[in-house]
């Protein structure tokens, strides 16, 4: 694993953009694991419900991210 973690500069705890995509800081003081996990699960659910074939790579990306974040919480 590299140390190229991007420091999150957002100060809005419920920023949907950060919770869903932008915040890559696993130790972010603003965006909690729980909030990130809920946001990414919601995005994943919406992508799966859309049923569009073009979304398969996005679905896989979010599924992996949900699993990764869920594993970090333990």
PyMOL Python script that loads the backbone (N, CA, C, O; Angstrom):
from pymol import cmd

cmd.read_pdbstr("""\
ATOM      1  N   UNK A   1       0.845  -1.173   0.000  1.00  0.00           N
ATOM      2  CA  UNK A   1       0.000   0.000   0.000  1.00  0.00           C
ATOM      3  C   UNK A   1       0.897   1.245   0.000  1.00  0.00           C
ATOM      4  O   UNK A   1       1.930   1.274   0.668  1.00  0.00           O
ATOM      5  N   UNK A   2       0.502   2.236  -0.731  1.00  0.00           N
ATOM      6  CA  UNK A   2       1.314   3.438  -0.820  1.00  0.00           C
ATOM      7  C   UNK A   2       0.868   4.469   0.203  1.00  0.00           C
ATOM      8  O   UNK A   2      -0.210   4.357   0.788  1.00  0.00           O
ATOM      9  N   UNK A   3       1.695   5.458   0.408  1.00  0.00           N
ATOM     10  CA  UNK A   3       1.364   6.544   1.328  1.00  0.00           C
ATOM     11  C   UNK A   3       0.822   7.750   0.580  1.00  0.00           C
ATOM     12  O   UNK A   3       0.911   8.872   1.077  1.00  0.00           O
ATOM     13  N   UNK A   4       0.267   7.542  -0.595  1.00  0.00           N
ATOM     14  CA  UNK A   4      -0.248   8.614  -1.429  1.00  0.00           C
ATOM     15  C   UNK A   4      -1.701   8.942  -1.099  1.00  0.00           C
ATOM     16  O   UNK A   4      -2.509   9.150  -2.005  1.00  0.00           O
ATOM     17  N   UNK A   5      -2.037   8.989   0.178  1.00  0.00           N
ATOM     18  CA  UNK A   5      -3.398   9.280   0.602  1.00  0.00           C
ATOM     19  C   UNK A   5      -3.677  10.764   0.371  1.00  0.00           C
ATOM     20  O   UNK A   5      -2.895  11.627   0.769  1.00  0.00           O
ATOM     21  N   UNK A   6      -4.788  11.037  -0.271  1.00  0.00           N
ATOM     22  CA  UNK A   6      -5.183  12.422  -0.501  1.00  0.00           C
ATOM     23  C   UNK A   6      -5.886  12.936   0.749  1.00  0.00           C
ATOM     24  O   UNK A   6      -6.874  12.358   1.200  1.00  0.00           O
ATOM     25  N   UNK A   7      -5.373  14.014   1.294  1.00  0.00           N
ATOM     26  CA  UNK A   7      -5.979  14.633   2.476  1.00  0.00           C
ATOM     27  C   UNK A   7      -7.281  15.311   2.063  1.00  0.00           C
ATOM     28  O   UNK A   7      -7.301  16.101   1.119  1.00  0.00           O
ATOM     29  N   UNK A   8      -8.349  15.009   2.757  1.00  0.00           N
ATOM     30  CA  UNK A   8      -9.649  15.589   2.456  1.00  0.00           C
ATOM     31  C   UNK A   8      -9.694  17.023   2.982  1.00  0.00           C
ATOM     32  O   UNK A   8      -9.369  17.275   4.142  1.00  0.00           O
ATOM     33  N   UNK A   9     -10.092  17.944   2.137  1.00  0.00           N
ATOM     34  CA  UNK A   9     -10.146  19.356   2.510  1.00  0.00           C
ATOM     35  C   UNK A   9     -11.573  19.859   2.734  1.00  0.00           C
ATOM     36  O   UNK A   9     -11.770  21.038   3.028  1.00  0.00           O
ATOM     37  N   UNK A  10     -12.550  18.995   2.600  1.00  0.00           N
ATOM     38  CA  UNK A  10     -13.954  19.368   2.763  1.00  0.00           C
ATOM     39  C   UNK A  10     -14.283  19.489   4.252  1.00  0.00           C
ATOM     40  O   UNK A  10     -13.765  18.730   5.071  1.00  0.00           O
ATOM     41  N   UNK A  11     -15.143  20.443   4.595  1.00  0.00           N
ATOM     42  CA  UNK A  11     -15.534  20.596   5.996  1.00  0.00           C
ATOM     43  C   UNK A  11     -17.021  20.313   6.225  1.00  0.00           C
ATOM     44  O   UNK A  11     -17.556  20.630   7.287  1.00  0.00           O
ATOM     45  N   UNK A  12     -17.680  19.722   5.241  1.00  0.00           N
ATOM     46  CA  UNK A  12     -19.103  19.391   5.340  1.00  0.00           C
ATOM     47  C   UNK A  12     -19.257  17.888   5.593  1.00  0.00           C
ATOM     48  O   UNK A  12     -19.043  17.099   4.673  1.00  0.00           O
ATOM     49  N   UNK A  13     -19.622  17.466   6.809  1.00  0.00           N
ATOM     50  CA  UNK A  13     -19.702  16.049   7.149  1.00  0.00           C
ATOM     51  C   UNK A  13     -20.636  15.224   6.256  1.00  0.00           C
ATOM     52  O   UNK A  13     -20.378  14.042   6.027  1.00  0.00           O
ATOM     53  N   UNK A  14     -21.703  15.822   5.756  1.00  0.00           N
ATOM     54  CA  UNK A  14     -22.655  15.065   4.948  1.00  0.00           C
ATOM     55  C   UNK A  14     -22.549  15.388   3.460  1.00  0.00           C
ATOM     56  O   UNK A  14     -23.520  15.235   2.719  1.00  0.00           O
ATOM     57  N   UNK A  15     -21.390  15.827   3.028  1.00  0.00           N
ATOM     58  CA  UNK A  15     -21.161  16.147   1.618  1.00  0.00           C
ATOM     59  C   UNK A  15     -21.294  14.864   0.791  1.00  0.00           C
ATOM     60  O   UNK A  15     -20.455  13.968   0.886  1.00  0.00           O
ATOM     61  N   UNK A  16     -22.335  14.783  -0.004  1.00  0.00           N
ATOM     62  CA  UNK A  16     -22.611  13.572  -0.782  1.00  0.00           C
ATOM     63  C   UNK A  16     -21.481  13.258  -1.754  1.00  0.00           C
ATOM     64  O   UNK A  16     -21.152  12.092  -1.970  1.00  0.00           O
ATOM     65  N   UNK A  17     -20.892  14.284  -2.334  1.00  0.00           N
ATOM     66  CA  UNK A  17     -19.799  14.072  -3.286  1.00  0.00           C
ATOM     67  C   UNK A  17     -18.598  13.422  -2.589  1.00  0.00           C
ATOM     68  O   UNK A  17     -17.995  12.493  -3.127  1.00  0.00           O
ATOM     69  N   UNK A  18     -18.256  13.909  -1.401  1.00  0.00           N
ATOM     70  CA  UNK A  18     -17.125  13.341  -0.661  1.00  0.00           C
ATOM     71  C   UNK A  18     -17.439  11.930  -0.161  1.00  0.00           C
ATOM     72  O   UNK A  18     -16.615  11.024  -0.286  1.00  0.00           O
ATOM     73  N   UNK A  19     -18.620  11.754   0.398  1.00  0.00           N
ATOM     74  CA  UNK A  19     -18.984  10.445   0.938  1.00  0.00           C
ATOM     75  C   UNK A  19     -19.058   9.383  -0.152  1.00  0.00           C
ATOM     76  O   UNK A  19     -18.714   8.224   0.081  1.00  0.00           O
ATOM     77  N   UNK A  20     -19.503   9.774  -1.330  1.00  0.00           N
ATOM     78  CA  UNK A  20     -19.655   8.804  -2.413  1.00  0.00           C
ATOM     79  C   UNK A  20     -18.417   8.580  -3.248  1.00  0.00           C
ATOM     80  O   UNK A  20     -18.181   7.469  -3.722  1.00  0.00           O
ATOM     81  N   UNK A  21     -17.608   9.638  -3.440  1.00  0.00           N
ATOM     82  CA  UNK A  21     -16.500   9.512  -4.389  1.00  0.00           C
ATOM     83  C   UNK A  21     -15.209  10.179  -3.915  1.00  0.00           C
ATOM     84  O   UNK A  21     -14.167   9.527  -3.852  1.00  0.00           O
ATOM     85  N   UNK A  22     -15.265  11.448  -3.587  1.00  0.00           N
ATOM     86  CA  UNK A  22     -14.050  12.253  -3.439  1.00  0.00           C
ATOM     87  C   UNK A  22     -13.173  11.946  -2.235  1.00  0.00           C
ATOM     88  O   UNK A  22     -11.948  11.944  -2.366  1.00  0.00           O
ATOM     89  N   UNK A  23     -13.748  11.690  -1.077  1.00  0.00           N
ATOM     90  CA  UNK A  23     -12.942  11.512   0.129  1.00  0.00           C
ATOM     91  C   UNK A  23     -12.276  10.139   0.114  1.00  0.00           C
ATOM     92  O   UNK A  23     -12.929   9.110   0.283  1.00  0.00           O
ATOM     93  N   UNK A  24     -10.970  10.150  -0.091  1.00  0.00           N
ATOM     94  CA  UNK A  24     -10.198   8.900  -0.129  1.00  0.00           C
ATOM     95  C   UNK A  24      -9.343   8.736   1.127  1.00  0.00           C
ATOM     96  O   UNK A  24      -8.524   7.820   1.210  1.00  0.00           O
ATOM     97  N   UNK A  25      -9.532   9.616   2.089  1.00  0.00           N
ATOM     98  CA  UNK A  25      -8.765   9.599   3.331  1.00  0.00           C
ATOM     99  C   UNK A  25      -9.453   8.664   4.321  1.00  0.00           C
ATOM    100  O   UNK A  25     -10.514   8.989   4.854  1.00  0.00           O
ATOM    101  N   UNK A  26      -8.844   7.497   4.567  1.00  0.00           N
ATOM    102  CA  UNK A  26      -9.445   6.523   5.479  1.00  0.00           C
ATOM    103  C   UNK A  26      -9.474   7.026   6.918  1.00  0.00           C
ATOM    104  O   UNK A  26     -10.223   6.495   7.739  1.00  0.00           O
ATOM    105  N   UNK A  27      -8.679   8.030   7.233  1.00  0.00           N
ATOM    106  CA  UNK A  27      -8.641   8.593   8.581  1.00  0.00           C
ATOM    107  C   UNK A  27      -9.252   9.990   8.624  1.00  0.00           C
ATOM    108  O   UNK A  27      -8.908  10.796   9.489  1.00  0.00           O
ATOM    109  N   UNK A  28     -10.141  10.270   7.705  1.00  0.00           N
ATOM    110  CA  UNK A  28     -10.758  11.593   7.614  1.00  0.00           C
ATOM    111  C   UNK A  28     -11.514  11.912   8.902  1.00  0.00           C
ATOM    112  O   UNK A  28     -12.295  11.100   9.398  1.00  0.00           O
ATOM    113  N   UNK A  29     -11.269  13.103   9.430  1.00  0.00           N
ATOM    114  CA  UNK A  29     -11.926  13.530  10.666  1.00  0.00           C
ATOM    115  C   UNK A  29     -13.333  14.059  10.407  1.00  0.00           C
ATOM    116  O   UNK A  29     -14.120  14.195  11.344  1.00  0.00           O
ATOM    117  N   UNK A  30     -13.664  14.361   9.146  1.00  0.00           N
ATOM    118  CA  UNK A  30     -14.958  14.947   8.796  1.00  0.00           C
ATOM    119  C   UNK A  30     -15.946  13.893   8.315  1.00  0.00           C
ATOM    120  O   UNK A  30     -17.109  13.902   8.718  1.00  0.00           O
ATOM    121  N   UNK A  31     -15.493  12.991   7.461  1.00  0.00           N
ATOM    122  CA  UNK A  31     -16.365  11.982   6.859  1.00  0.00           C
ATOM    123  C   UNK A  31     -16.080  10.616   7.493  1.00  0.00           C
ATOM    124  O   UNK A  31     -15.056   9.993   7.213  1.00  0.00           O
ATOM    125  N   UNK A  32     -16.984  10.168   8.336  1.00  0.00           N
ATOM    126  CA  UNK A  32     -16.776   8.929   9.096  1.00  0.00           C
ATOM    127  C   UNK A  32     -16.913   7.691   8.222  1.00  0.00           C
ATOM    128  O   UNK A  32     -17.502   7.738   7.141  1.00  0.00           O
ATOM    129  N   UNK A  33     -16.358   6.578   8.708  1.00  0.00           N
ATOM    130  CA  UNK A  33     -16.496   5.301   8.005  1.00  0.00           C
ATOM    131  C   UNK A  33     -17.960   4.943   7.802  1.00  0.00           C
ATOM    132  O   UNK A  33     -18.365   4.521   6.719  1.00  0.00           O
ATOM    133  N   UNK A  34     -18.744   5.117   8.854  1.00  0.00           N
ATOM    134  CA  UNK A  34     -20.165   4.765   8.782  1.00  0.00           C
ATOM    135  C   UNK A  34     -20.893   5.547   7.715  1.00  0.00           C
ATOM    136  O   UNK A  34     -21.670   4.983   6.945  1.00  0.00           O
ATOM    137  N   UNK A  35     -20.643   6.858   7.664  1.00  0.00           N
ATOM    138  CA  UNK A  35     -21.296   7.680   6.650  1.00  0.00           C
ATOM    139  C   UNK A  35     -20.839   7.311   5.247  1.00  0.00           C
ATOM    140  O   UNK A  35     -21.651   7.248   4.325  1.00  0.00           O
ATOM    141  N   UNK A  36     -19.532   7.065   5.080  1.00  0.00           N
ATOM    142  CA  UNK A  36     -19.013   6.656   3.766  1.00  0.00           C
ATOM    143  C   UNK A  36     -19.619   5.322   3.344  1.00  0.00           C
ATOM    144  O   UNK A  36     -20.023   5.144   2.194  1.00  0.00           O
ATOM    145  N   UNK A  37     -19.675   4.396   4.283  1.00  0.00           N
ATOM    146  CA  UNK A  37     -20.212   3.072   3.984  1.00  0.00           C
ATOM    147  C   UNK A  37     -21.679   3.152   3.589  1.00  0.00           C
ATOM    148  O   UNK A  37     -22.087   2.532   2.607  1.00  0.00           O
ATOM    149  N   UNK A  38     -22.474   3.900   4.333  1.00  0.00           N
ATOM    150  CA  UNK A  38     -23.897   4.060   3.991  1.00  0.00           C
ATOM    151  C   UNK A  38     -24.069   4.715   2.620  1.00  0.00           C
ATOM    152  O   UNK A  38     -24.908   4.284   1.830  1.00  0.00           O
ATOM    153  N   UNK A  39     -23.290   5.742   2.338  1.00  0.00           N
ATOM    154  CA  UNK A  39     -23.396   6.437   1.046  1.00  0.00           C
ATOM    155  C   UNK A  39     -23.017   5.509  -0.106  1.00  0.00           C
ATOM    156  O   UNK A  39     -23.695   5.483  -1.133  1.00  0.00           O
ATOM    157  N   UNK A  40     -21.947   4.755   0.060  1.00  0.00           N
ATOM    158  CA  UNK A  40     -21.501   3.870  -1.020  1.00  0.00           C
ATOM    159  C   UNK A  40     -22.451   2.686  -1.194  1.00  0.00           C
ATOM    160  O   UNK A  40     -22.650   2.210  -2.312  1.00  0.00           O
ATOM    161  N   UNK A  41     -23.032   2.211  -0.104  1.00  0.00           N
ATOM    162  CA  UNK A  41     -24.044   1.150  -0.220  1.00  0.00           C
ATOM    163  C   UNK A  41     -25.277   1.663  -0.958  1.00  0.00           C
ATOM    164  O   UNK A  41     -25.865   0.945  -1.766  1.00  0.00           O
ATOM    165  N   UNK A  42     -25.664   2.899  -0.679  1.00  0.00           N
ATOM    166  CA  UNK A  42     -26.817   3.496  -1.352  1.00  0.00           C
ATOM    167  C   UNK A  42     -26.536   3.656  -2.849  1.00  0.00           C
ATOM    168  O   UNK A  42     -27.399   3.363  -3.676  1.00  0.00           O
ATOM    169  N   UNK A  43     -25.348   4.114  -3.193  1.00  0.00           N
ATOM    170  CA  UNK A  43     -24.966   4.254  -4.602  1.00  0.00           C
ATOM    171  C   UNK A  43     -24.965   2.890  -5.274  1.00  0.00           C
ATOM    172  O   UNK A  43     -25.484   2.739  -6.379  1.00  0.00           O
ATOM    173  N   UNK A  44     -24.383   1.896  -4.609  1.00  0.00           N
ATOM    174  CA  UNK A  44     -24.336   0.539  -5.156  1.00  0.00           C
ATOM    175  C   UNK A  44     -25.744   0.003  -5.386  1.00  0.00           C
ATOM    176  O   UNK A  44     -26.025  -0.577  -6.435  1.00  0.00           O
ATOM    177  N   UNK A  45     -26.611   0.190  -4.432  1.00  0.00           N
ATOM    178  CA  UNK A  45     -27.991  -0.273  -4.558  1.00  0.00           C
ATOM    179  C   UNK A  45     -28.693   0.385  -5.746  1.00  0.00           C
ATOM    180  O   UNK A  45     -29.398  -0.276  -6.507  1.00  0.00           O
ATOM    181  N   UNK A  46     -28.490   1.696  -5.894  1.00  0.00           N
ATOM    182  CA  UNK A  46     -29.096   2.412  -7.020  1.00  0.00           C
ATOM    183  C   UNK A  46     -28.548   1.937  -8.357  1.00  0.00           C
ATOM    184  O   UNK A  46     -29.295   1.808  -9.327  1.00  0.00           O
ATOM    185  N   UNK A  47     -27.252   1.676  -8.411  1.00  0.00           N
ATOM    186  CA  UNK A  47     -26.643   1.190  -9.649  1.00  0.00           C
ATOM    187  C   UNK A  47     -27.185  -0.199 -10.007  1.00  0.00           C
ATOM    188  O   UNK A  47     -27.501  -0.473 -11.164  1.00  0.00           O
ATOM    189  N   UNK A  48     -27.286  -1.063  -9.002  1.00  0.00           N
ATOM    190  CA  UNK A  48     -27.792  -2.423  -9.241  1.00  0.00           C
ATOM    191  C   UNK A  48     -29.252  -2.391  -9.672  1.00  0.00           C
ATOM    192  O   UNK A  48     -29.669  -3.182 -10.518  1.00  0.00           O
ATOM    193  N   UNK A  49     -30.025  -1.483  -9.095  1.00  0.00           N
ATOM    194  CA  UNK A  49     -31.449  -1.389  -9.424  1.00  0.00           C
ATOM    195  C   UNK A  49     -31.670  -0.825 -10.828  1.00  0.00           C
ATOM    196  O   UNK A  49     -32.696  -1.099 -11.451  1.00  0.00           O
ATOM    197  N   UNK A  50     -30.721  -0.044 -11.321  1.00  0.00           N
ATOM    198  CA  UNK A  50     -30.888   0.557 -12.649  1.00  0.00           C
ATOM    199  C   UNK A  50     -30.849  -0.501 -13.749  1.00  0.00           C
ATOM    200  O   UNK A  50     -31.477  -0.327 -14.794  1.00  0.00           O
ATOM    201  N   UNK A  51     -30.114  -1.600 -13.525  1.00  0.00           N
ATOM    202  CA  UNK A  51     -30.077  -2.704 -14.471  1.00  0.00           C
ATOM    203  C   UNK A  51     -29.386  -2.408 -15.784  1.00  0.00           C
ATOM    204  O   UNK A  51     -29.523  -3.183 -16.730  1.00  0.00           O
ATOM    205  N   UNK A  52     -28.659  -1.330 -15.873  1.00  0.00           N
ATOM    206  CA  UNK A  52     -27.985  -0.979 -17.118  1.00  0.00           C
ATOM    207  C   UNK A  52     -26.665  -1.732 -17.229  1.00  0.00           C
ATOM    208  O   UNK A  52     -25.892  -1.793 -16.272  1.00  0.00           O
ATOM    209  N   UNK A  53     -26.417  -2.296 -18.385  1.00  0.00           N
ATOM    210  CA  UNK A  53     -25.200  -3.068 -18.623  1.00  0.00           C
ATOM    211  C   UNK A  53     -23.937  -2.206 -18.528  1.00  0.00           C
ATOM    212  O   UNK A  53     -22.897  -2.683 -18.074  1.00  0.00           O
ATOM    213  N   UNK A  54     -24.021  -0.969 -18.944  1.00  0.00           N
ATOM    214  CA  UNK A  54     -22.848  -0.101 -18.956  1.00  0.00           C
ATOM    215  C   UNK A  54     -22.350   0.189 -17.544  1.00  0.00           C
ATOM    216  O   UNK A  54     -21.226   0.662 -17.371  1.00  0.00           O
ATOM    217  N   UNK A  55     -23.149  -0.082 -16.561  1.00  0.00           N
ATOM    218  CA  UNK A  55     -22.807   0.225 -15.174  1.00  0.00           C
ATOM    219  C   UNK A  55     -22.039  -0.904 -14.491  1.00  0.00           C
ATOM    220  O   UNK A  55     -21.693  -0.771 -13.317  1.00  0.00           O
ATOM    221  N   UNK A  56     -21.761  -2.003 -15.178  1.00  0.00           N
ATOM    222  CA  UNK A  56     -21.123  -3.157 -14.536  1.00  0.00           C
ATOM    223  C   UNK A  56     -19.789  -2.817 -13.889  1.00  0.00           C
ATOM    224  O   UNK A  56     -19.495  -3.302 -12.797  1.00  0.00           O
ATOM    225  N   UNK A  57     -18.975  -1.990 -14.544  1.00  0.00           N
ATOM    226  CA  UNK A  57     -17.686  -1.640 -13.950  1.00  0.00           C
ATOM    227  C   UNK A  57     -17.876  -0.753 -12.724  1.00  0.00           C
ATOM    228  O   UNK A  57     -17.144  -0.885 -11.744  1.00  0.00           O
ATOM    229  N   UNK A  58     -18.849   0.146 -12.773  1.00  0.00           N
ATOM    230  CA  UNK A  58     -19.132   0.985 -11.606  1.00  0.00           C
ATOM    231  C   UNK A  58     -19.661   0.143 -10.454  1.00  0.00           C
ATOM    232  O   UNK A  58     -19.287   0.361  -9.301  1.00  0.00           O
ATOM    233  N   UNK A  59     -20.527  -0.812 -10.757  1.00  0.00           N
ATOM    234  CA  UNK A  59     -21.063  -1.694  -9.723  1.00  0.00           C
ATOM    235  C   UNK A  59     -19.930  -2.462  -9.061  1.00  0.00           C
ATOM    236  O   UNK A  59     -19.878  -2.558  -7.835  1.00  0.00           O
ATOM    237  N   UNK A  60     -19.026  -3.007  -9.863  1.00  0.00           N
ATOM    238  CA  UNK A  60     -17.894  -3.758  -9.320  1.00  0.00           C
ATOM    239  C   UNK A  60     -17.010  -2.862  -8.457  1.00  0.00           C
ATOM    240  O   UNK A  60     -16.536  -3.279  -7.401  1.00  0.00           O
ATOM    241  N   UNK A  61     -16.790  -1.622  -8.915  1.00  0.00           N
ATOM    242  CA  UNK A  61     -15.953  -0.676  -8.168  1.00  0.00           C
ATOM    243  C   UNK A  61     -16.568  -0.373  -6.804  1.00  0.00           C
ATOM    244  O   UNK A  61     -15.875  -0.402  -5.786  1.00  0.00           O
ATOM    245  N   UNK A  62     -17.861  -0.085  -6.785  1.00  0.00           N
ATOM    246  CA  UNK A  62     -18.511   0.242  -5.515  1.00  0.00           C
ATOM    247  C   UNK A  62     -18.639  -0.974  -4.611  1.00  0.00           C
ATOM    248  O   UNK A  62     -18.551  -0.847  -3.390  1.00  0.00           O
ATOM    249  N   UNK A  63     -18.845  -2.142  -5.186  1.00  0.00           N
ATOM    250  CA  UNK A  63     -18.929  -3.364  -4.377  1.00  0.00           C
ATOM    251  C   UNK A  63     -17.596  -3.597  -3.655  1.00  0.00           C
ATOM    252  O   UNK A  63     -17.575  -3.919  -2.467  1.00  0.00           O
ATOM    253  N   UNK A  64     -16.489  -3.430  -4.382  1.00  0.00           N
ATOM    254  CA  UNK A  64     -15.172  -3.594  -3.770  1.00  0.00           C
ATOM    255  C   UNK A  64     -14.915  -2.538  -2.696  1.00  0.00           C
ATOM    256  O   UNK A  64     -14.348  -2.841  -1.646  1.00  0.00           O
ATOM    257  N   UNK A  65     -15.329  -1.305  -2.957  1.00  0.00           N
ATOM    258  CA  UNK A  65     -15.127  -0.227  -1.998  1.00  0.00           C
ATOM    259  C   UNK A  65     -15.962  -0.447  -0.731  1.00  0.00           C
ATOM    260  O   UNK A  65     -15.489  -0.179   0.374  1.00  0.00           O
ATOM    261  N   UNK A  66     -17.184  -0.926  -0.881  1.00  0.00           N
ATOM    262  CA  UNK A  66     -18.028  -1.229   0.281  1.00  0.00           C
ATOM    263  C   UNK A  66     -17.375  -2.334   1.115  1.00  0.00           C
ATOM    264  O   UNK A  66     -17.343  -2.250   2.343  1.00  0.00           O
ATOM    265  N   UNK A  67     -16.859  -3.358   0.454  1.00  0.00           N
ATOM    266  CA  UNK A  67     -16.185  -4.442   1.174  1.00  0.00           C
ATOM    267  C   UNK A  67     -14.924  -3.945   1.874  1.00  0.00           C
ATOM    268  O   UNK A  67     -14.639  -4.337   3.006  1.00  0.00           O
ATOM    269  N   UNK A  68     -14.168  -3.077   1.193  1.00  0.00           N
ATOM    270  CA  UNK A  68     -12.920  -2.558   1.767  1.00  0.00           C
ATOM    271  C   UNK A  68     -13.224  -1.707   3.011  1.00  0.00           C
ATOM    272  O   UNK A  68     -12.606  -1.893   4.059  1.00  0.00           O
ATOM    273  N   UNK A  69     -14.162  -0.790   2.890  1.00  0.00           N
ATOM    274  CA  UNK A  69     -14.488   0.078   4.022  1.00  0.00           C
ATOM    275  C   UNK A  69     -15.086  -0.728   5.165  1.00  0.00           C
ATOM    276  O   UNK A  69     -14.773  -0.487   6.331  1.00  0.00           O
ATOM    277  N   UNK A  70     -15.945  -1.684   4.833  1.00  0.00           N
ATOM    278  CA  UNK A  70     -16.514  -2.545   5.872  1.00  0.00           C
ATOM    279  C   UNK A  70     -15.435  -3.309   6.619  1.00  0.00           C
ATOM    280  O   UNK A  70     -15.540  -3.507   7.829  1.00  0.00           O
ATOM    281  N   UNK A  71     -14.390  -3.742   5.904  1.00  0.00           N
ATOM    282  CA  UNK A  71     -13.284  -4.458   6.528  1.00  0.00           C
ATOM    283  C   UNK A  71     -12.433  -3.571   7.421  1.00  0.00           C
ATOM    284  O   UNK A  71     -11.861  -4.038   8.406  1.00  0.00           O
ATOM    285  N   UNK A  72     -12.348  -2.299   7.080  1.00  0.00           N
ATOM    286  CA  UNK A  72     -11.549  -1.366   7.890  1.00  0.00           C
ATOM    287  C   UNK A  72     -12.213  -1.054   9.220  1.00  0.00           C
ATOM    288  O   UNK A  72     -11.533  -0.716  10.190  1.00  0.00           O
ATOM    289  N   UNK A  73     -13.513  -1.162   9.273  1.00  0.00           N
ATOM    290  CA  UNK A  73     -14.261  -0.838  10.506  1.00  0.00           C
ATOM    291  C   UNK A  73     -14.033  -1.882  11.588  1.00  0.00           C
ATOM    292  O   UNK A  73     -14.178  -1.581  12.773  1.00  0.00           O
ATOM    293  N   UNK A  74     -13.681  -3.096  11.203  1.00  0.00           N
ATOM    294  CA  UNK A  74     -13.545  -4.192  12.183  1.00  0.00           C
ATOM    295  C   UNK A  74     -12.322  -4.074  13.029  1.00  0.00           C
ATOM    296  O   UNK A  74     -12.083  -4.921  13.889  1.00  0.00           O
TER     297      UNK A  74
END
""", "prot")
cmd.dss("prot")
cmd.show_as("cartoon", "prot")
cmd.util.cbc("prot")
cmd.orient("prot")
